[in-house]
Amino acid sequence: MINTLNKQKVILWLGIIFMILFCLAPMLWQVLTSFKTNEAIIKIPTVYFPNLEQLTLEHYFDLGFVFLRYMFNSAFVSLISTILCVVIGAPSAYALARLNLPFKNIILSLVLVVSLFPYVLLFLGLLEIVKFFNLGNNYLSLIIPYTAINLPLTILILRSFFLQLPKDLEDSARIDGYKTTSILWKIVLPLTLPALVTTGILTFIFAWNEFIFALTFITRDSLQTIPIAVAKIGGSSAFEIPYGAIASATILGTLPLIILVLTFQRRIVQGITAGAIKG
């Protein structure tokens, strides 16, 4: 019996190690490529374990300070759109969860349909709107679409968490003289902070990684975001593929997201766990 349990533990740990390596291998290879010299990158057979002479920081230095500008653009657009989604989405979700609104079921159905609609199909319509209001080469040309696209999903996620809260808390607050707005900001939102963090990070990641709108609505180099910067590096030469530069740009572009997720890891787990338990 003991031998059987030991074998099961060994198999379980082998499976866990395999899955971790399988998931992390592409990222680890990208990190390794960003530090290898061009000669080591293209060498045949492939260099899996480079020596010190085959390692360099040149690819990172070649990106220059202009890449920090791209990171700032992505961070600014993503942060503002995330804040807008949470600030607008939280009251809307609470209203759909607790208030007796006319045609509430129809509104919920419309929000669900919009959240499932492929945002790429909105491209031509948004392009005409950007041209009409002269928003090209402006942060607003990205912030407004990102907020509009993520808002339906934000409302649906937050509404599901608001429905999990016991209604007795809100009834007691009303007895104490709290208005609906005060209940939302002082009682409901603090209790659903993990949900707010989880939703905000999903919104932030979408805005950080979005490519099509950023490529079309922003043509000025000083306003472009990280996905466009990486694409420009990949197409900078017709005679070679700058693997090292692409890898280093990818690592720098992914690092803020990793730091963000690790910083709010506990809140994310709490939000996911609460939703899973209720479901």
Salt bridges, closest charged atoms under 4 A:
GLU128 OE2 - LYS131 NZ 3.97
GLU170 OE2 - ARG98 NE 2.77
ASP221 OD1 - LYS232 NZ 2.33
